[in-house]
Amino acid sequence: MFISLICKKPNIYKLTIIFYSHILNYIAHIKLKDSKTFEIQGLWSHLYGTAEFAMKFAAVFKNQEWGRILGLLHDLGKYSDEFQKYIRINSGYEEDDQKIPRTDHTSAAAILAKETYPGLWPPLSYCIAGHHAGLHNWLPEVGVSGDLSDRLTKVELLDKIRKKIPFKLLESIDLIPPKMADPKQMHLWIRMLFSCLVDADFLDTERFMNLDTFEKRGKYDSLSELKSRFDNHMEKMCKNAPSTAVNSFRHQILRDCIKSGELSPGFFSITVPTGGGKTLSSMAWALVHALKYNKSRIVFAIPYTSIISQTAQIYRSIFGDENVVEHHSNIVDNTDTQERKLAAENWDAPIVVTTNVQLFESLYSNKTSRCRKLHNLVNSIIILDEAQMLPPECLQPILTVLKGLVDDYGVSVMFSTATQPALTGRIGGSGKNTFYGIPTESVREVVQNVDTLASELKRVDIHLPQNINETIEWSVIAEELQQHEQVLCIVNTRNQCRELHELMPKDTLHLSRLMCTAHIMDVIDEIKLRLKENKPVRVISTQLIEAGVDIDFPFVYRAIAGLDSIAQCAGRCNREGRLNEKNKLGLMKVFVPSTGVPIGLMRKGADTFKELIALETQDENTLLNPKTFHDYFKLFYSKIDNFDKPDIKNLLWNDAGQMKFQFATAARDFRLIDDRGEKTILVEYKEGSNLIQLLKRKGPEPWLMRKLQRYTVSVNEHDFEEIRKASLIVELHGCWIQDYSKLYNQHSGLQLKGKWLEEINII
């Protein structure tokens, strides 16, 4: 690299030479431009480039100086001789026979932040020390690597580089602590700063290492343009929609949502019976609200991966593929553009469709990959679809972090569901399991006359057993189901689904999580096709189909469960109201299976439902009223033992003043779906067979592993061990792969409970 300097004053010339020599001598990144040429990014350049990005991101929540100082300090440890030797040799820039071990280049700057900003250093030190490994615990804990208190003792790392750091980087910047509505939100503020730093670091590095990729980012249409497309779509849709009672109510709901979009930011609810058009009406509200209050993006969070693609596809058809990011574990690479994959890294697209797991576990994560996107939630709109499915055992930290987003980061949150849970005021029974949710007056309903709407949109009769405690055998249910040509039966467990399905005719469709996601989506498509063509179709399914899947059966059966599940199941019955036009209603029958209800939350829900219908004020005609849902959830929540199972209170809230947080432990323990006791098996379903062969030949390449996610089935440890001991699976590259052709059935998925053992004995 050649630098030309022309300077008349000798002293300025000397200083300039020193400055440019400093830029050239200390390297942040090296890339191989071609087979013989290396290109260098100077450390000074990287620090200021990162600071520029981080300052811009943090300015959205008025913390630009915090972002700036984080960017300037984060990689100061790279001034060490050890790091400079490491990057020069390991990149091939300098020749050496041996590679150099990775060095600690984060602790020195974290210590410098503590020295430079007494009283304000913890947020800086947490972010700087963790910008590669993730936010650390303050104190050590068994099973969790690294802690900040230990890193801050490594003063020798800072002493080695003190004289090398340019004076300008050592200058103090005035920092103002944030004003928060609740001290419990301090951990969220640190995580937001961490997000700004991590995304800034990634982007500045990418700008140097891969400029072509960097320049593909951020090229979206404005929300104003997207609203125009949406309005055109809805105008055509409403014009072409049949003149039915259901569509009339959908138009009314849409009008109410558009009007309510003008309301000031905060918490909202949309309480609409299933099939009332929440997916489009809530988006109509969000677009009006976003333009009125200059919101940055709309995030749509859904509980099930099995229905997320359906919602994302609806939005893509309206807004264009390039403006909608679908982010969850089952994304298939060959259906995604590079631009959409890039946006999924940091959620900078105008519309994001994701899962509750991805959203909330990111908000409590300590990992760089998950936290990177969090700053893009600032000044956004979050729509929580099927809000009744927020897990009770994580409800307190979920509602607390939502309040933090609304109070401190300009977020508007909408709870969208037909079965609105009781998330306001005092939640729970008495004693330690009680907490206060969102203030009652803070949540505004966007649809008028909710009670009247529920009554006039009635499309289904719910039949309950005369004796709610009397059980019925599966064989009896199977006989009843065979009396109907089009019927759906939803049960509570995978074993129940398999047992009942085996009693049905061969053309009966099966849906459960013993099937991989690709298989589930194929079956759902087949169901929709048969219904559309008015062909016979009988389906036995677990509850994976009861929320958000647009199917319409005249007859539905449901094993007893909580009222929210029963109501969602009713939403698959006469969904479009076609039977109403013939002065009929759909029929849904609730039954109590002889094999019972699984222990845990599912049984608590079923017991609460039994208790509710025993009240004189309740009957079959009032079960789907909004007030009944409120009463049900109040009663249900009173049975919950702990609304903070991961113990976020003690990990992140109690020490808000001293900021001694256990970030890594909280991230490990906060799970919306606790799958730590489960094992995953790659199965040979359709394309999965070819992908497994590719895995055997090529190894676990990232694009291949992402595609294989659609061909996985999770089982508990007991079943996994039985399968492993029978040599039906084999381990390869850390994955367990189907190694017996009949282990996975193309109709009903993974074969458990001795089915494959019987086949082996026959062979």
N, C-alpha and C positions, 0 to 999 in steps of 0.2 A: 504494500500500500504506500502511495506517495502523497505527501502533504506539502503544498507550496505555501510559504508564509512570506508576506511582504509587510514590513513594519519599520517605521522610521526611528522610533524611540528605542534605544538599546534595552532599557529595563523592561518595557512592555514586550519587546521581542523575546527576551529571556523567559518571562513568565509564560508567554504563549507557547514556547517550545516545551517547557515543563508540562503545561496543560495537555498538549497533544501527545507528548511522550507518555503521559499517564493513561490517556485513552487507549493507546496502542499496546501498552504493556500488560494491562489487566483485562482479561477476557471473560465475558459472560457465557457466550455460546460460539460454537464453531460448526460450520457445515461444509460438506464436500460439494463444491460447485460443479466440478467435473472430475475426471479420473486423476488429475494432477493439481488442481487448484482448490485451495481452501478459502472460505470467506469467514471473517471474524466479526462478531458483534462485541464491541467494547462494553465493559461493565458499566461505565458511566452512562453510556447510551441506553442500556437496558434499564438501569435504575430510573432514569428520567422518563423513559417511555412508559414504564409500568406506572410511575407516579401520575403521569398524564391521564392514563386510563382510569386508575383507581380514584383519582380526584373527581373525574367526570361522573363515575358511578355513584360515589358517596355524596355528591352534590344533590342528588335527587332526594335524599333525606337530610340535607343540610349539614353534612359532615365532611365537606370537601377537604378540609385541612387534615383530618384524620386519614383520609384516603391518600392524600399527598405524602404525608410522612411515612406511612406504611410502604408505599411504593419506593421511596428514596432509601429506606433502611433495609428492606427485606433481604437483599442479597449481599450485604456488606461483607459477610463471611467469605465471599469469593475473592476478597483481597488477600487471603492467606496464600502462602507459598504452596501449601499442601493441595489446595484446590486448583491453583494454576497449573501445578504439575499434573494433577489428575486429569484435567480437561485437555491439556495439550497432548498427553501421551495416549489416553483412552480414545480420543477422537482420531488418532493417527497423524495429527498435525506435527508431532515430534515422534521420532522413532525410538522404540524401546522394546526390549524382549519381553517384559512383563507388564501386565495391566496394573494400574494403581487402584487400591480399594477406595470406595466412595467415602468422602469426608463430610464432617458435620459443618455445614456452612450457614446454619440458621441460628445457633445459640448465641454467637457473638453479637449479632444485631439485637437480639432479644435482651441481652444484658445491657447493651448500650442504650436501648430505649428506657430501661429501668433507671439508669444513671441520669439520663437527660431529662426525663419527665417524672420527677418524684410526685407521687400521689395520683398520677394519670397513666402510669406505665402498664398495668395489667392487660388492658385490651390490646395494646401494641405488642407486648411480649407474647401473648397467646397466639396472635395472628402470625407474627413473624416466625416464631419457633415452629409453628404447625403448617406453614404454607406448602410443604411437600408431604409430610407424614400425616397431617390432620391435626385438629385441635387436641391438645394433650389434656390429661387430668392434671390438676394441681398437685395432688398427692399420689404416691404410687399405690397400685392395687394389683393383687395377684391375678394373673391372666390377662392383664392389660399392659401393653408395652409403653414405656416412656412416661415421664411426668415433667411438668414445667419447673417445679421447685428444684429438681435435680439439675436441669439444664442451666438454670440461672446461677449455679455455683461454678460453672466452667469459665471463670474469669480469664484464665490463661489464653483462651481462644480469642478473646477481645484484645488482650495485651499484645498479641502477636501482630495485630493489624492496625493498631491505633495510629501509628505514624504514617501508614499508607493511605488512610482514608482522607480524601480531599476535605479541606476545612469547610467548604460550602455544605457538605453533607452532614457536618456536625452542628450546624447552626440550628438553634431551637426555633420551633414554630409554635405560635400561640394556639393552644388547643382548648376548646370549650366543652366541658362534659355535657352529655345530652340531657334534655329534660324529658323524663318519662312519666307516664301516668301511673305506672306500677313498677316498683323496684324488682319484681320478679321477672321483668322483661330484660334485665341487664344482659343475660346470656344470649338473648336473641339479637341485641344490638351488637355484641361482639361477633356473633355469627354473620351478621350483615356486613360488618367491616371485613371479616375474613373472606366472605364471598367477593367483595369488591377487589381485594388484593389478589385472590386466586385467579379470578377471571382476567384481571389486568395482566398478571404475570403470564398466563397462558396466551393471551392475545398478543402481547408484545413479542413473546418468543415466537409465536406462529408468524407474525409479520416479518420477522427476520428469517426463520427457518423455511417457511413455505408461504411465500407471498401470494401465490395463486389461490391457495385455500383461504387465506385471510381475506382476500378481495371478494370472495363469494359470500361473505357474511353480510347480514343486515339489509339485504335487498328485498324489502317487502312493500306491499301497497299500504297506504295509510288506512287507519280505521274509518276515516271519512269515505274513502273509496269502497271499502268493504261494506259499509252500511248501505251505500247506493246499490251494490250488487244484491245485498240481502233484501232490500225493499223491493227490487225488481222481481226477485225470486218469489217473495211472499205475495206480491200482487198477482203474478201468474198462477201461483198455487191456489190462492183463494178464489180466483176467477174460475178455475177449472174444477174446483172441489165440488162434489155432489151436494145438493141442498138437503142435508140431513140435520137432525137435531144435534148430533155430536159435533159436526162441523160448525154449526151455529155457535155452540158453546166455546169451541176452539177460537173462533173469531173474537168472541167477547173477551176471552182470557188474553189474547194477543193485544187487544186494544188497551186493556187494563195495564198490561206490562209496559207498553210504550209510554203510557201516561205516567206511570210510576218511575220511569227512568229519570225523570226530572228531579226526583227527591234527592236531598243532600246525601253525601256518602255516609256509609256506616253498615249496619247489619240489616238484611232483608230476608224475607221468606216468600216462597211461592208455593202455595198449598193447593194443588190441583189433582183431582182424581186421575188414576192411571188412564193413559190414552187421551189425556186432555191437551197434549201438545206442549209439554214443558220444555222439551229440547229446543224447539224453535222460539217459543215465547220468552224463555229466559234469555236467549241470545238477543232477541229484539230489545228486551229491557237493558241488557248489558251494553249494546251498541249506543243506545240513546244516552245512557248514563256515562259511558266513556267519553263521548263527544262533548257532553254538557260540562264535565268536570276534568277534561283533559287527562284521562287515564291512559296508561301506556299499552296495556294488553288485557286479554281476557283468558283466564285459566279455568278450564272445565275439568273437574275431578270426579272420577267415577269409581265405585267400589270394586267392580269385576273387570278383569282383563277380557272376559268372554264377551262383553258388550261394548268395550271401548272402541273397537274398530268400527262398529256400526255407527256410533256417534261421530267419530272422526270422518267417516266417509260422507255422512250427511253434510258436514261443514265444508269438506273439500269440494263437494259438488257445487256449493254455493260460492265459496270464497276463492277457490283455486288451490291446487296442491301446494304451491309455493308459500302460501300464507298460513297453513295449518301444520303445526308440529304435533305428531302423535308420539308420546313418550311413555313407554312401559317396557316390560321385560320381553314381550313377545314380538317386537318389531322384526320384520323380515327385511334384510338388507336389499334384496333385489327389487323391492317395491318402494324403496326410499331413494330420493335424490340425495346427492352429497350435501346440498344446501340444507335439507331437512335434518340430516344427521348432525350437521354442525350446529343447527339451532337447538337440537335436543340437548346439546352439551350445556347451554347456558340460557335457554328459554328466552331468546331475544325476539322471537316471532310474535306477531300481533295476536294469534290465537293458538293456545296450547291445550291439547286434550291429553290428560294423564290419569293416573290412578291415585286413590287416597293414599296407598302405600308409598308411592313415589313422592307425593306432596308432603305428607306429614313426617315420614321418616327422614326426608331431606331437612325439614325444619328442626329436627333434633339430631341430625347427623354431625359427625366431626370430620368426615372425609372430604377431601378437596373435590372429588368428582361429583359428589352430591350437593355440596354447599355452593359450588361455583355459580349456580343459577339463582340463588336466593335473592340477590340484590335486584333481580328483574321482577320480583314479586312486588317491590315497592311501587306504590301508585298504580296498582293493578286492580282487576276485578276477579274474584274467585267465586265460581259457582260450584257448590257441593251437591252433586246429583245423588239422589237416594240417601239423603242425610240421615235417615233413620238407621243406616248401617254403620255409623261411626261406632267403633267398638267401645262398650261401656267401661272396660278395664283400662282404657287410655283416655277416657272422656275428659277428665280434668286437665291434663296437659294439652289436649287438643283444643279445648275451648279457651284455655289460657293463652296459647300462642296465637289463636285467631283474634282475641281481644288485643294482643300486642300489635298485630299487623294493622288492625283497624285504628287503634288509638295513636300509634307512633309512626306508621309508615304509609298512611293515606290509602289503605286497601278497603274496598267495599266487598262484603261477603254476603252471598245469597245461599240460604238453605232451601234446596229444591226437592220436594217429595210429595207423594200423595198421602203419606202417613207421617205427618210432622211430629218429631219427638219433642219432649218437654225439655228444652235446653236452656231455659231462662229461669232466673230466680234460684231458690234453694232446690238442690238436686240430691236425691237419696233419702235414706231413712233418718236415723238419728246417730249421734256419736261421730266417730272418726270417719265414717264412710259418707259423710255429708259435705258438700261444698256448694259454693254459689257460682252458677253459670253466668250467662250473659244477662245483664240487667233487662228486665222484662220490657221496659219502655224503649229499649234500644233497637229491638227487632220489629221492622215494619213489613206488613203483608202487602204484596204488590197486586193481589187479585181481590176484587170486591166481592162481597156476598159469598164468602167461602162456604158457609153452611147451606145456603140455598143451592149453590152450584153442585155440591155433593149430592143433594137430594134429587135435583132435576137431571143429573147425569147418570142416574142409576141405570146400570145395564145388566146386573146379575143378581139372582137370588142365591143367598147362602143358606144351605141346609145343614143344620147341626144335628148330631145324634140326640135322641130323646134323653139318653143317659150319657153324659159327657165322659164318664169313667168306664163305660162298657167298651171292651176291645173287640176287634173284628179280625178274622184270619185273612191272610193274603189271598188264599184261594177264592174266598168270597168276593174280595175286591176285584180279582182278575175276571171272574164271571160277570160282574157288573160292567166292567170296562169294555168287555167284548160285545155288550149290547149297543155300543155307540160306534159309529164309523169314524167320527172325528172326536178324539178325546185326549186330554192331557192329564197325567197323574204325577204329582210332585210329592216326593218322600223326603225323609230327613237325613238318610245316610247312604253311602255308596253300597253297603251290604244289602240294605232294604231295596235299593234300586235293582241290584242284580237278582235278588230273590224273587221280586215281583215280575221282572222282565222275563225270567225263565218260565213263568206260568202263562205267558201271553203267546199269541200266534207269532210265527217266525218273522212276519213283516213289521212287527212292532219295533219302533225306534228306541234306542237307549241313549241316555245322556247322564254322564257323571264325570267326576274328576279322576276316574280310572282311565279316562280317555285323554289323549294329549289335546292341546289347544287346536291344532289343525284339524283333528278329527271332530271335535266339538263344533267348530265353525262349519264344517261340511254337513254335519247332521242338521244344524239349525237352518242352513240354506235348503236342505232337502225338505224340512218341515214346511218352510215358507212356500216352496214350490208346490207341494201337494195341497196345501190349503188354498193357494191361489187358483189352482186348477180344479178345486173342489173334489179332490180324490180322497179315498179313505186314508186316515193317518192316526195311528195310536202311538203315544209317546209316554215312556216312563223316565222320569228325570229326578235328579236331586234339585236343590233350591237354586242351582246356578242359573236356571232359566227364568226365575220368577221376577227378576227386576231388570227393566230396561230393554228386554228383548221384544221386538214388535211382532208378536204372533197373536192370532185371534181364533180361539177354539169355542165351539158352542157348549161343550161340557168339560168341566175341570174338576178333578178330585185332589184333595190336599190332606196329607197326614197332619194331625194336630201339631200346632206350633204356636209361636207368638202371634199376636194380632197383626203386627206389621208384615210378617210373612204371609199370613192368610189374605190380607188386603192386597199385597203385591201379586199373589197368585190369582186373585179375583181379576186383576188387571189383564190377565191373559185370556179372559173369558168374555166373549161378545165385546171385544175391545172397540170395534168400529161402530157398535150399536146397530148392526144390520138386522138383528132379531127384533129390535124395538120397532122397526118399520113394519113388522108383521104382528105387532102387539104382543111380542114375546120377550122374555129375558133369558140371558144365559143362565146356566145352572152350575153352581159350584157346591160340591159336597165335601164336608169336613168329616174325617173318620179318625178313630183311635186305633193304630195298628197293634197287633198282639205282641210285637217285638219291642214295644215301648218307645220312649223318647230318650235320646242320649243325654247323659248327665252333663252338667255345666250350664252355659248360658241358654242353650236350646231348650233344656228342660225347664229352666226358670221362666222362659218365655211362654212355654205351653202351660205351666202351672198358673202364671199370671192371667193367661187367657181364660182358663177354667174359672179362676176366681172372679174375673170380670163379668163373665156371662151368668154367674150365679147371683149377681146383684139384680134386684127387681127392676132397676132403671134400664137394664140392657136387654135387648132381644135381637133376633136376626136382622131386623129392619134398621137398627141403629148402629150396627157394627162398623160401617164405613163412614160414619160422621166424624168430622175433625175433632169434636169434643171428646168422642170416645177414644181416639188415638191419644189425646192429651192425658186422659184419665189412665189409659193403659200404661203409658210410659212412666207416669208418676208412680204407679203401683210397681211396675217392673224395676225401676231404678231403686226403689226402696229395698229390693232384695239383693242388690249388688253389694258385695263385701268391700270392694276396693276400686275406686275410680282412678287410682294412680298406681297401677301394678308395677310399672318400671321404677317407681320411687323418684320421680323427677323432682319432687319437693325437696328432698334431702340432697340430691345431686347438683341441682342448678338454682334453687331458689333461696335456701336458708342463708347462704353466704353471699347474697347479692351485694352487701356493703363492702366486704373484703375481696370479693370476686375470686374466691377460691373454689373454682368449679371443677366438677368431674365430667368433662365433656366426653371423653372416650367411653366411660362407663355408661353414661346416659345414652349414647349412640348405640352401644351394644344391647342395652336392655329395652329400649323403646322399639317395640315391634307391633305393628297393627295386626299382623298375622304371625303368630309365634310358630315358625316352621323349623325351629332348631332341633326338634326330635324327628325330622323327616329326612328321607333320602330320595334322591332324584335318579330316575332311570331313563336313558335314551331308548326310544322304541322305534320299531320298524313299521311305521305307518306311511304308506305311499312314498312321498319324496324322502321321508326320514330314512328309509333303507339306503338310498343313494348317498345321503349326507353322512351316514355312519361309515360307509365305505370310504368316502373322502377323508373323514376323520382318521381312519386307519392308515391311509396313504400319506396325507399331508400334515397330520398333527392338528393341534387346537388353534388354528388361525382365527383371529378375532371375528372376521366376517362369517366364518363357518359356525363358530360357537353361537353367534347371535341367531343364525338361521335355525340351528338345532334346538333353540329354546321352545319352538313351537311343537317339538316332538319329544317332550319330556312328560313323565308322570311321577308324582311324588307319593311315596308310601311311608308308613310309620316304620320305626326301627325293627319291630318284631317281624312284620311281613317281609321287610328287606332282608333280614337275616335268614328267613326261611327260603327265600328265592336264591340268595347267594350260596347257602349251604347245598342247595340242589343243583348248583352249577348251571343255572339258567341265565346268569349274567356274568360279564367279564369286565374287569377294570382296565381302562386304557386312557392314558394321559390325565389321570385323576377323575375320569368319568366312568360311570357304570353303564354298560351297554347290553341291550338284549342279545342273548347268545343262544336262544332256543326259539324256533320259529313260531311255536304255538303259545308262547308266553303272552303275546299281544294278539287279541282277537279284533278283526277289522269291523266288527259290529258293536262289541261291548267293551273293548279296551283291555287293560291289563287283567290277567286271570289270577285271582287270589283264592285263598281258602281251599286249597287242595285240588283245584280244577286241573292245574298242570301236572300235579303229582299223579292223579288218576290216569291222565293220558300217557305219562311215562310208564306206568305199570302195564298199561295195555300194550304199549310198544314192546 
